[in-house]
Amino acid sequence: MESPEEAYALLARLREKYAIPKEEPLWKRATPSELKQAIREWVDEERPSAPPLSEDALRRESLYA
């Protein structure tokens, strides 16, 4: 049986070999103009239609029930 140190070393090698590198989030790596463009594109995306809420659904009593 392997020691904990050997197991951790093996795990580190496997992570290095098979893990997908994480990309920095857009807000960290984008320039202000790139971020502005990305937000505009997101705003312009088509949204799925949703039925409007009924008056009863918006009543205070319904919100806290």
N, C-alpha and C positions, 0 to 999 in steps of 0.2 A: 504494500500500500504506500502511496506517495505521502510525503510530508506536506503540511499546509503551505510551506514556502514553494515547494515544487509545483503544487497545484495552482498557486497564484501565478507562478511564472508561466505555466502552461496556458492558463486563462489569458494572461497578458499577450502571449504570442498568438493565440487564436483570435483575440480581439483585433490585434494589429493586422492580421491576415484577412479576416472576414468582415469586420465591421464596416458599415457604410459611413464615410466621413460626414460629419454634420456640417451643414452649410450655415454660415452666419445668417441671422434673420435680416430681412430686407431693411428694416429701420436702422440697423447697425452699419450696413455696408453701402447703402444707396446714398447718392448725392441728393441734396434737396430737390433738384429738378427731377431726378429719377423717382424719388418718393412721391412727388406731386403727380407725376404721370401715372404711377402705379395706383394711386388713390383715385384719380380720375377714371382710369380703366375699370377699377372695381365698382365705382359708383355707376358707371354706364352698363355694367353687366345686367343681363336680363334676369329678373327675379321670378321665382315660381309664384303663380297667383294663389292667393289665400282668400278664403271667404271672409267678408267683413264680420266683425264681432257684433252681436246683437246688443240692444240697449240693456237687456237684463244682464248680460255678461259684464257690462261696465259698471253696474251698480255696486256701491261700496259693500253692501251685504254679501254680494256674490264673490267679491274679491277675497273676503276673509272667512268664507264658509268652509 
